[in-house]
């Protein structure tokens, strides 16, 4: 099996990351066309630059033979100023994706573990994310990594 390298994202990675983001967007669009619109540009270069230059974001990728095969983006969210809530600092995983041709090879797990380690350096209290109910593979992956459901977003289509 080829060696998986995990490293920080750079602007030169945009093309490879765009492939991943398009795959994820396609999956979301196919399952929730009521939420996701058709676009060939779910992540603009400007937004990508903003992510990789933000000191409160972790943006790492996985590559095999210089091909981008996975991505993880985490935002470090500051403590809430709401006095009714316990003050806590949260790492929020915005994206974790693996190229469809490279799944089931441990790439997602490597990204998850490395991202978790990097988040701990920010002295966060927890790692949180949102996952769609339709995405059973992702739900199972996160549960296998020790994550639990804390709350639910429910909807009633009208």
C-alpha positions as CSV (number, residue, x, y, z in Angstrom):
1,X,0.0,0.0,0.0
2,X,1.4,3.4,-0.9
3,X,2.4,5.8,1.9
4,X,-0.1,8.3,3.1
5,X,1.3,11.8,3.8
6,X,-0.6,14.2,6.0
7,X,0.3,17.9,5.8
8,X,-1.1,21.4,6.0
9,X,-3.0,22.7,2.9
10,X,-1.5,25.3,0.7
11,X,-2.8,27.4,-2.2
12,X,-1.2,25.0,-4.7
13,X,-3.6,22.3,-3.4
14,X,-6.7,24.0,-4.5
15,X,-7.3,22.0,-7.7
16,X,-7.0,18.6,-5.9
17,X,-9.2,19.9,-3.0
18,X,-11.7,21.2,-5.4
19,X,-12.1,17.6,-6.8
20,X,-12.9,16.4,-3.3
21,X,-15.3,19.2,-2.5
22,X,-17.2,18.5,-5.8
23,X,-17.5,14.8,-4.9
24,X,-18.9,15.7,-1.4
25,X,-21.2,18.3,-2.9
26,X,-22.5,15.8,-5.5
27,X,-23.4,13.4,-2.7
28,X,-25.2,16.0,-0.7
29,X,-27.0,17.4,-3.8
30,X,-28.2,13.9,-4.8
31,X,-29.6,13.2,-1.3
32,X,-30.7,16.7,-0.3
33,X,-31.5,18.7,-3.5
34,X,-33.9,20.8,-1.4
35,X,-30.9,22.1,0.5
36,X,-27.9,22.0,-1.9
37,X,-28.0,23.7,-5.3
38,X,-26.2,22.7,-8.4
39,X,-22.8,24.3,-8.8
40,X,-19.4,23.4,-10.2
41,X,-17.7,25.6,-7.6
42,X,-18.8,24.5,-4.0
43,X,-15.6,26.0,-2.7
44,X,-14.3,29.1,-4.3
45,X,-10.6,29.8,-4.5
46,X,-11.2,33.0,-2.4
47,X,-12.9,31.0,0.3
48,X,-10.2,28.4,0.2
49,X,-7.5,31.1,0.7
50,X,-9.5,32.5,3.6
51,X,-9.6,29.0,5.2
52,X,-5.9,28.3,4.9
53,X,-4.9,31.8,6.1
54,X,-7.1,31.7,9.2
55,X,-5.2,31.1,12.3
56,X,-8.3,29.7,14.0
57,X,-8.7,27.0,11.4
58,X,-6.9,23.7,10.9
59,X,-6.7,22.6,7.2
60,X,-4.9,19.4,6.5
61,X,-4.9,17.0,3.6
62,X,-3.8,13.5,2.8
63,X,-1.9,12.7,-0.3
64,X,-0.5,9.6,-1.9
65,X,2.2,10.0,-4.6
66,X,1.5,13.8,-4.6
67,X,-2.2,13.3,-5.3
68,X,-4.7,14.9,-2.9
69,X,-6.8,12.0,-1.6
70,X,-8.4,13.5,1.6
71,X,-9.1,16.7,3.4
72,X,-10.0,17.9,6.9
73,X,-11.0,21.4,7.9
74,X,-11.6,22.3,11.5
75,X,-12.7,25.7,13.0
76,X,-11.7,26.6,16.5
77,X,-14.8,28.4,17.9
78,X,-14.4,30.8,20.8
79,X,-16.2,30.4,24.1
80,X,-19.8,31.6,24.2
81,X,-20.5,34.7,26.1
82,X,-24.0,33.4,27.1
83,X,-24.1,33.3,30.9
84,X,-26.5,30.4,30.9
85,X,-23.9,28.2,29.2
86,X,-20.8,26.7,30.6
87,X,-17.8,28.4,28.9
88,X,-16.1,26.0,26.5
89,X,-13.9,26.2,23.5
90,X,-14.9,23.9,20.7
91,X,-13.2,22.4,17.6
92,X,-15.8,22.2,14.9
93,X,-15.0,19.8,12.0
94,X,-16.4,21.5,9.0
95,X,-15.2,18.9,6.4
96,X,-13.7,15.5,6.4
97,X,-13.7,13.8,3.1
98,X,-11.7,11.1,1.2
99,X,-11.6,10.8,-2.6
100,X,-14.1,8.2,-3.7
101,X,-11.3,6.1,-5.4
102,X,-9.3,5.9,-2.1
103,X,-11.9,5.1,0.5
104,X,-11.6,2.2,3.0
105,X,-7.8,2.5,3.1
106,X,-7.5,4.2,6.5
107,X,-7.1,7.7,5.1
108,X,-10.1,9.2,6.8
109,X,-9.0,7.7,10.1
110,X,-5.5,9.2,9.7
111,X,-6.9,12.6,8.9
112,X,-9.4,12.4,11.8
113,X,-6.7,11.4,14.4
114,X,-4.2,14.0,13.1
115,X,-6.8,16.7,13.1
116,X,-7.9,15.7,16.6
117,X,-4.3,16.0,17.8
118,X,-3.9,19.4,16.2
119,X,-7.2,20.6,17.7
120,X,-6.0,19.6,21.2
121,X,-3.2,22.1,20.8
122,X,-5.8,24.8,20.9
123,X,-7.0,23.6,24.4
124,X,-10.5,22.8,23.2
125,X,-13.0,21.0,25.3
126,X,-14.6,19.0,22.5
127,X,-14.6,18.1,18.9
128,X,-18.0,18.5,17.2
129,X,-19.5,18.2,13.8
130,X,-22.7,17.8,11.9
131,X,-23.4,14.8,9.7
132,X,-26.5,14.1,7.6
133,X,-28.6,11.2,8.6
134,X,-28.6,9.9,5.0
135,X,-24.9,9.5,5.1
136,X,-24.8,6.2,7.0
137,X,-21.1,5.5,6.1
138,X,-20.1,8.8,7.7
139,X,-22.3,8.2,10.8
140,X,-20.7,4.8,11.3
141,X,-17.2,6.2,10.8
142,X,-17.6,8.9,13.4
143,X,-19.2,6.5,15.9
144,X,-16.3,4.1,15.3
145,X,-14.0,7.0,16.2
146,X,-15.8,7.4,19.5
147,X,-18.2,10.2,18.7
148,X,-21.7,10.3,20.1
149,X,-24.9,12.0,19.1
150,X,-25.4,15.0,21.4
151,X,-28.4,16.6,19.7
152,X,-30.6,16.4,16.6
153,X,-31.8,18.9,14.0
154,X,-35.3,17.8,13.0
155,X,-37.4,19.1,10.2
156,X,-41.0,19.0,8.9
157,X,-41.3,19.6,5.2
158,X,-44.2,22.0,4.5
